[in-house]
Amino acid sequence: MDTVVAIDGPAGAGKSTVARLLAERMGYAYVNTGSLYRALALCAQRAGIDPGALSEEFLQKQKLEFKGADLYLNGSLLGDELRAPEVAAGASMVSKQKCVRDYLLPVQRGAAKNCWIVMEGRDIGTVIFPDAKYKFFVTATPEERARRRMKQAGEIPQGAGFERILADIKERDERDSTRAIAPLKPADDAQIIDTTGLSIDDVVGKIVALIQA
């Protein structure tokens, strides 16, 4: 599929910022699929339901949709509430469930129906758009990712230090890469982009050059 740029990678690798800026530079729509899992985690928390045990019946009562780059849950625009640490933690539990993956697949694929998109997540090139022409796996060392996460005060637990954040990142990497459903891994034909020590502009420029080549 020529109209999709798939960007995957672990938490804190900078893929969201890279994908957003890449979309702006290329004139494509930007779609952050991680926000979908956060939205369902938020929905579960509001309903008092365990985010790790969602049912198909519960999911079918929810309406998630992208309007451009904006995500709506049951008609309401979602924003900063998706960045809360407890929502991020719940998203990892949400994403492990097959019923969630089945529910979100048409939502994700539907985003590419009428426009060129840059879509980022953890299984875009392997599951959502395995036939995408352009696939990138954006990563960085755990230490680099922990340093970046420390700068995002709204996303870390209050009082958490570097070692705690680093341990959390390593734990999530292990959980995401070993889960039975859609594990985090590069697609066989993805180009690996290590952002350690690179500026965002350097990374975006490198990807633009690879696409244009």
Buried (B, 14 or more C-beta within 10 A) or exposed (E): BEBBBBBBBBBBBBBBBBBBBBBEBBEBBBBBBBBBBBBBBBBBBEEEBEBBEBEEEBBEEBEBBBEEBEBBBEEEEBEEEBEBBEBBBBBBBBBBBEBBBEBBEEBBBEBBEEEBBBBBBBBBBBBBBBEBEBBBBBBBBBEBBBBBBBEEEEBBEEEBEEEBBBEBBBEBBEBBEEBEEBBBBBBEEBBEBBBEEBEBEEBBBBBBEEBEE
